[in-house]
């Protein structure tokens, strides 16, 4: 019987809104490893506050994509998709599920690798993944553990929320014409029988981390980027973890007023650590370009306060204590997250959200009256 996956031909699928300055650097990083790159641009309704009136990026993301296609896409690998292409005349996508499904429908590779604009990999790690797939064609899914960078290339954040399961991202899936991309949260692909590919045979983030392979996630790198993210999360209906994200950005990102709540899911303790490792080459090029003012409107965050914080012995002690806590509290948090994740995919979830909101309002009113 012929091998159904003779070569790892990878379709990279990206959804993006306001992806600058990452966009061109990410495309350049992916291009040598790509059979195809499908980029779905635009906003869903919860992102109206950071989108144009017709549902597109406020920055130059769409122009950069088209410019790359015109001048750097010699092998015609890049496909650009907008909501108008899928029959949404107002320019807005219904949700991120539909955006991800749009690139999945266009995928012609035998693997589908989901990626966000601010997610990068070292070239040698991408090659190692392709070699692994070539040698083990029965692998159906791959999860990556992330290194999350904060305010600069020399710093990353870690914390209880990340260690309870949020540090592992489901990103790569086997792909055939009768497979389906179901949901963006979490990324889920099923085979022709409706079976979740991750439940057939999957490589875990922990396994790859042991081999030194990570996703390099620059989600908290630039102030511009962070402020746009928290505006989006302020209007999101799919999560209740970030009710005051904009206040977090003001007090915990732009200023370090709460140094043990530096991750945007500030309900849980988090911290900063120094990072001395290497970065993907295109990320280094991007930072150099920002420092040279080649990307107007994008600047790096100040780092003097970070350096002061990391130099404090008391902060190092606090980090150790939180890491101990993570081993104790992590399993319970992970279980709770798994249950909530499953609950959000049922018709019961809207009723649960409303009930929780009523309880919170009553509690706040009681405290105010007292």
PyMOL commands that set and color helices and strands:
alter all, ss='L'
color gray80, all
select helices_A, chain A and resi 23-31+45-50+61-71+83-86+96-106+123-135+160-166+197-199+205-210+223-234+245-253+281-291+304-310+313-344+349-369
alter helices_A, ss='H'
color red, helices_A
select strands_A, chain A and resi 10-16+36-41+78-81+111-114+119-120+141-150+155-159+168-174+180-184+187-190+202-203+215-220+270-274
alter strands_A, ss='S'
color yellow, strands_A
deselect
rebuild
show_as cartoon
